[in-house]
Amino acid sequence: MFIKNKIIFKTAHYLVFFLIIIFSLTSCVKFKPVSARDVPTNSQERARKNVEEGRGVSAKGLFRGNRGTNYEFSTSNPMWRASLEIIDFMPLTTVDYSGGLIITDWYSDEVNDSTQLKITIRFLSNEIDATNLKVIIHKKICEKANAQNCKIQIDPSLKIKEELTKSIIRLASRLEQDQKNQNK
């Protein structure tokens, strides 16, 4: 009888503790119904409203000492648009604008089926400069007889990497210039 009461007592303690945690966490959130009339439909107006209300997080503000938020969208970033335009023939696995990352799926041309390439593009900054862009080319070489026996390595030749980087920078510069001319 004593053991049974002890188990019930312990279970009750855990239940009370769990309920206290649940109530304390839910009491921190303030639920406020939002009307569709209060939310602007234009993305730039929504961003401006979010900045005015102080919502959102920006990594720029953390490192530069700036306390304001900064909203930048992929459509306004010429490096991002140029990268997607350059590699539009390849299937994409991961596209994360907020993380500054584009990863393609394995791609092979019709000439050489045993060799496949995978491209990873990391954006270190939004400024158009080759140092703000990190391109990694992975190469997968499979034996024709056994498709399961493949070797994957980072492509040691810099030719593809350099050409891809130059193409992205060149197109991004042109896109930025076109946008400046359009704004005039």
N, C-alpha and C positions, 0 to 999 in steps of 0.2 A: 504494500500500500504506500509506503514511504517513497519508493522508487517511482511509482506512478505519479504521485503528487509532485515530485521533483521534476519529472519530465514535463508535466503540464505547466509548472511554474516557469521552467526555462523557455518553453514554447511561448508562453504569454509574454515574457520579457522580450523575446525576439520580435514578436508581433507588434508590441508597443513601440519598440525601437524603430521598426520598419515603417510604421504609421507616422511616427514623428518625423522621420526623414522625408517621407512622401509629402506630408503637409508643409514642411518647411521649404521644400524645393518648389512646390506649386504656388506657395504664397509669394515667391519672389517675382513671378511673372505677372505682369499686368496686362490682361486681355482687353483690347480696345477694338470694338467693331469698326471697320473701315468701309465707307461708302465708295462706290465706284466713281461718284462725282468728285470726290476729294483727290483722287489719284490722277495725275496727268497721263495722257496716252502717249505723248511724245517722250522718247527716251532722254533727250537732253533736258526737258523740263523736269522729269522725274529725278534725274541726277542732281539738278540744281536744287530741287526741293530737299533731297536727302542731305546734301551738303549744308543747307540752311538749318536743317533739323539736327545736324551733327551725327547722323547715322553712317555706318560703314567704317572700314579699316583700310589704311593705306600704309604700305611698308616704307614709302618715301618719307612720310611724316615721322616714323619711328627713328630713322637714322639721321635725318637732317635737323631734327629738333622742331620741325614744323608741326603744330598741333592740329591743323585743319586737315580734312579729308580731301583726297584727290581721286576723282572718278575718271578713268580713261577707258574708252571702249575700243574693242577690236577694230571697228570700222574706221576709227580715227588714227590707228597706228599703221603707218606705211610699211614698217618692217614685217609686221604680222601679215598684212594683206599680200605683200610681195612674196613672202615665203609660201603661203597657201597657193598663190597663183603659179609659182615656179614648180611646185611638186603636185599640182592638181591631177596629174596622170597616175599617181600612185595611190593605192588604198591607204587610208589613215587609220591607225589604231587608237591613238590618244591625241586629243586636241584640247589643251587646257590653257585658255588665255590668262586666267588669273595666276596660274603657276608659271606662265611663260614657256610652254613646252608643246612641241609637236613631234609625234612619233609615227612613222609610217609602218605599214605592214611589210612583210618580205616581198620583194619585187624582183622579177627576172624578166629579161627581154626574151623575145622569141629565138634569138640567135644562140644564146647560151643558157640552157635550162638548168645546168648543174650549179651555176653560181647565182646567188640571190643577194640583194642589198636591202638593208634597213637603215633609214635615216632618222636621226634624232636631232632636232633643232631646239636649242635653249636660248631664250632671250634674257640677257643680263641687264638690259636697259632698253628704254624705248627710243633712245637717240640713234640716229642712223650712223653707224660706225661698225667696222668689221670686228672691233674688239668687244662689242656688245652682243655678239652673236657667236654661239658655240655650236658647231656642227660636228656630229659624230656619225661616221659611216661604219656599220657592221656588215661583215661579209660572211655569207654562209656558203660553203662549198660541199656539195653532196656527190657521192659516187653514183654514177648512172645505174649500176647494177643493184645497189642497195641504197634506197632513199632514206633509210633510217640511220645510216652512217654518215653524219654530217659534221663538219668542223666549222665552228663559229668563232670569228675573231674581229677585232677592230681593224678596219682596212688600213694597212700601213701606207699606202700610196696617198699622197696629199693632193693629187690632181683633181679628183672628183670633189673633194672638200673645198679646195680653193675656187674651183669653177662655180660651185653652188653658192658659196659665200659671195663671190663677186657678182653673180647674177642677182642675188637677193638684194644686195646693197645698191646695185645699179637701178633695179626696178623700183626699190623703195625711194630712192632719190627722185626718180621720175614721177612717182605717185605723189610725193610731197610737193614737188614743183607744180604739178597739175592742180593740186588742191589750193596752193597759194595763189595761182593764176585765177582759179575759179572764185576765190574769195574777194578778189580785187574788184 
